[in-house]
Amino acid sequence: MRSLSGTLLLPLVIGCGLSVNVKDDPEDSGDIDTVEESDTDTDTDTDTDTDSDIDMDALAVDSVSPPYGALSGGQDVLISGGPFADGASVLFGDVEASVTLVTANEIVATVPAQTAEGTYPVSVIVGSEGGTMEAGYTYFANADGMGGALGWSSWTELTGGYWTGTYSAGYMAFLFIQPLDIHTWQLTVPKLDTCVREGDYSYGDIFILDLGVDEVTLVPQVGSSFSVPYNATTLFYELNPVMEQNFVEGGWYDLDPIVGGTLDGMDGAEDFFRNTNPPEVIEPAISGTSPPTVTEEQVFRWTSGTNDWLVISMAMFDASSKKVEEQINCVVTDDGEFQIPAGMFDGWTSNRRIDVYVTSVREGGGTLPHNFSESRIAGEYRLIGAGFSL
């Protein structure tokens, strides 16, 4: 029986054609306008300018919590500072809010609607005294039905009794993005039930929403919460490797509230993502005791019905089995069968080592509270088998 070395050529993200661009925060004028009020009229209305009839340095506006929300408004916020008094007026930009509670140091107000995204000053005026927090509140467009977080929670292991070594490992890598109607499979192929050669496809630009925090906290369905640090090199919140105790097979993970940064005070997100279970591959028999024969137009069969999609990859090694000569990546619906299309390999040759990656995927669907976008982080379980080309 031929055996295969446990040394693998495993990319972090198979076939990922992702180009990311950083937008520092929603105030970035390249993406979302920053609104500044500069009213210089001389009327007696209540506004945020520096008219001589109102001393805008007399009151402190220290914080607005939460400091973000949808353009439609309607959210209650807590404004801290002071000294405040009954009769206080609150403005978001130049739009007056409804005030429901006033104490010496706190005001509860209902955020008014705006017509344009961006960061607005928040002002409090009591009689002839006032105060302003210039970057007080950020409005986001309603992103219902769009993606607001992308990434992967992945576990990989060898399958089959023909490996001379063992391997299993996990990683998590995800980021927050400016809303976009995208799923992670679109980073690998342009449409479902298709294949591409490695390196031949790229999705294009995706703009990151930089939270400005060094870590976020995840709460698994089973076990203790843990932090995921920000990697300034990859631009992802990333754990690589993931410890086995932090990977809950088939389990959900919630996102804890954000502390600090652009979305300071953002409520947590339930069902931020979920892991899946290992695929049950029937053909080719990669989980057997010996490596199977694999054809150029291989038919894959598996037990279906529990995943959102599967990723199937085939990597053909050169004659010395030391490097991958060609690789194709396919993303397929979970219907139990898929055949590799003809002509995907440029130089298919018999008796070559073929590594086979079969990955089951379940996508998260939790709602992100700052703009009602969806978390579209993919929970992956990847089996690596191998065979020899026919």
N, C-alpha and C positions, 0 to 999 in steps of 0.2 A: 504494500500500500504506500502510495506517495504521500509525503507529509509536506506541510508548508510552514515556513518560518512565521513566528508570531510578530515579526517586525512589519509594521503597516505604514502605508502612505495614506494618512487620513487627514484631509483638509478640515479646518474648523467648521466651515459651512460648505457643503458640497454644492458646486455650481452657483454660488451666490454672485449675481451681477449687481452689486449694490454700490452706488456712489453716494456718499453722504456729504451734506454741506451744513455748516453750523450757522444757525441764526441765533445770536447770543441770547435774545429774549424777545418777547412780543413787541418790544419797543423798536426793534431793528427796522429802520425805515425801508430796507430792501424787501420787507415782507409784509409788515403790518404798520400802518401809520401811527405815529405818536402824536396825540392831539394836545396842543398847548393853547390855552385861552389867553388872548392878548387884547381884550376889550379896552378901548381907551375912550369910550364915550363919556359924556358928562351928565347923563340922566341919573335919576335917583333909584334905578332898579337895584335889585340884590344880585351882585355878580362877584366874580373872583378877581377883579382887577384891583388896582391900587388907588381907587378914587379917594380924594381927600376926606370924604365923609365917613370912611371906614378905616380904622387902624388894623391892617391885616397882620401886624406883628404882635397883637395883644394876646391871642390865644394860641395854644399848642395843639396841633393835630399830629399825634405821635404814631398812630397805627390804625389800619383798617383791616378787619379780619372777618371773613377771608378777603384777600385783596384782589379777587378776580371773579369773573362770572360771565354769563352769556349776554349778548347784545339785547336780548329781550327784557333784561332786568328782572325785578321781582324778588330778588334774594335779600334777606335781612343780613345786615352787617353790623359789627360792633366797632364803633369809632372811639378810640381812647385818646386822652389828652386833657385839655381844660385850661382855665376853669370855664365850665359850661353852665348854662342856666336855662330855665323855662323860656320858651319862645325861640330857641335856637333854630336857625335854618341851615340845611346841609345841601351843598351842591356838588354834583359830579360833572366836572367841566362847567358848563353853564346851565345844566339841567337840574332843577330842584328835586330833591328826594323827599319822600314822606317820612317824617320823624315820629316814632312811636314811644320812645322813652328817653328821658334826659336826666342825668345826675351830674354832680359836679365834675366828674372825670370821665364819664362814658355816655355815649349816645347810641341808641339802636335806630337804624334807618333802613328803609326799603329802597334798594338800588333802582334808579330810574332806567328806562331803556335809552339806548343810543343808536345812531345809524351807522357808525363806523367803528371797526375794531381799533384797538390801541390802548395806550395808558393815559389816563385822565387825572388831573388834579382833583383832590377832594378838599372842599372848604367848609368851614363852620363859621357862621356869623351870628353873633348875639348883640343886637342893638347896633352900636357904632364900633364894635370890636370884632375881630375875626382872625382866622388863622388858616393856613393851607398846607397840605401835604402834596407836593408837586407830582410825584409819581405814586398817587394814592391807590388807584384802582385800574386793573386791566380788564378790558372787555374782549371776549373771544366770540367769534361767530359760532353759531350752533353747528356742530360737526356730526350730528346724528347720522348713523349709517356710514361713517368714514372711519378709517384707521387712525388711531392716535398713539399707538405703541406697537413696535415691531420687534421681533427677535426670536430666540430659540431657547428652550430648555431641553437638553438632549442627553440621552444616555446611550452609550455604544458598547457593544460586546461582541466577541467572536462567537460563532456558532459552528458546530461540526466537530467530529472527533479526529480530524486530520491535521490540526495545528500542533506544532512542536512547543509553542508557548501559549500564554494566556494574556488576555487583555480585556479590561473593562474600564470605562471612565465616563464622566459626565462634565458638562459645562452649561452655564447659563450666560446669555449675552442678549441684552435688549436695550432699546433706546426709545425716547419719546420724540414724536415727529409733528411737524405742522400737518394738519389733517389732510389725508389723502385716501382715496378709495383703492386700497391695495391690500393684498394678502401675501404672506411670505412665499407662497409657491410661485408668485409672479417674479420673484427675484431669481428663479432658476429657469423657467420656461415662459414663453409668451402666452400659452394657453394650456389647459389641462389635456391629458392624454396625448402629449407630444414629447419628443426627445430633442436634445441639442448636444452638440459636441462641447466638451469642456473648453471654455474660453471663447466660444463663438457667440455668446449672448450676454447682453448687459441691459438691465432695466432702465437705468438712467438716474437722474438726480432725485434725491430725497432730502428734504430740509429738516434738520434736527431742531427740536425745541429744547434748548439747553436749560435744564432745571437749576443749574448753579449750586448743586449740593454734591457732597463727596460720596454719599452712599444713600441707598434706600433700603427699607426693611421689608422682608417677605414673611408672611405667616402661612406655613403649610397646613394642610388639612390634618396631618398627623405630625407630631413632633414640635420642637421649639422654633420660634422665630429666629431669623438670621439676617445679617446685613449683606448687601451686594454692593461692592465699591465701584466708583466711577473710574474707568480707565481712560486717561487723557490721550493716550496714543491711539486706541481703537475707537474712541468716542462712545463706547458702550458701557452700560452698567454690567459688570462682568465677574463671574466666578469661573475660573478655569485652573484646576479642575474643581468640580463639585464633589464634596464628600458624600459618600453613600448614604449617610444618615439624613442628608438634606434633599435627597431625591426620593420622592414619594411616588412609586409607580401607580399611575392612574389617578393621582391625587390632584386636588385643586390648591392653588396658592392665592392668598389675598395680598394686596399691597397696603402697607401701613400708611397713615397720614404723612404728608411731606413736611419736614421741618427745615425752614430756611429757604433761601434761594428765591427764584422767580415765582414759584407756586407755594410759598410758605403758608401753611395752614390748610392746604388742600386735603379734603377728606380722603380716606383710603378708598381703594377700589376692590370690591369683592369679585372673586372669580377672575383675577388678573390674568392667570393662565392655568392650564391643567396639563399634567403629563399624560402620556398614554401607556399602553401595554405593548410588549414585544409582538411583532407580526408573526403569524403562523404560516410559514412559507412551505408550500407543498411541492412546487416545481419551479426551478431545478432543486434537487434534493440537497441543498447546502447544509442542512442540519444533520446529515447522515454521518456514517463512520469514515467514508472516503470521499474525496472531492469528485463531484459529478462532471460529466461532459456538458459543455455549454456551447450553444450554436450562435452564429452571428445574428440570426433572427429568433432569438430565444423566446419561448412562451413562458411567462411567469404566471403561476397560480398560487393563491393564498386564501386563507379563511377571511371572508369579508364581513363588512357591516358595522364595524365599531369605530372607524376612523373617518376623518374628513377627507383625507387623501393619503397616498403613499408616494415616496420617492424611491425610484429604482435606478441604480447606477451600476455600470459595468466598466471595469478598468483593465485593459489589456497591457501586460508587461512585455518588455522587450525580451529577446531570447535568453538573456542572462538572469532574468527575473529580479533585476535590481532597480528598475524605474518603470513608471507607467509610460507607455508609448502613446496610447489613445484612451480617452474616457468619454463615455456618454452619460447624460443625466436625463431621466424621465420623471415627470410628475403625472400621476394617474389617479383616476377616481377609484374609490374603494368598492369595485364591483366583482373582485375575485379573479380577474384575468386580464393580462395585457401582453401583447406580442411586440417585441422590438421591431420597428420598421426596417425595411430593407435599405441598404446603402448608408447606414449610420457610421460604419467604420470605413476608413480609407484603405486600410491594409490588413484585413482580417487574415490571420495565418493560423494553421492548425498547430496543436500541441503547445500553445502558449498558456501561461498562467493568467487566469481571469479572476480578479477579485470582484465579488458581487455584494453590493450594499442594498439592503431592503429596509426602508425606514417607514414605520407607521407614524401618522401625524394627526394630532387633534389640536384644533385652534381654540384659544381662549376667546371669551366674548364679553368680559366685564366692561362696564361703562366707566370712563374717566370723567370725574365730576367737573373739571374746569371747563369743558366744552361739549360734553356728552358724546365724545368719540368712543370707539371701541378699542379695547386691547386685542390685538391680533398677533399675539405671541404664540409660536408653534411649540407644542409639546411633542418631542420626537423620541422614538425608541428605535435605534438602528442596530440591525444584525449584520455582521460581516461574515460572509462565507466566501468560498473560492472553488474554482474548478479548472478544467483545462479545455481549451478551445478544440472544436471538432473541425 
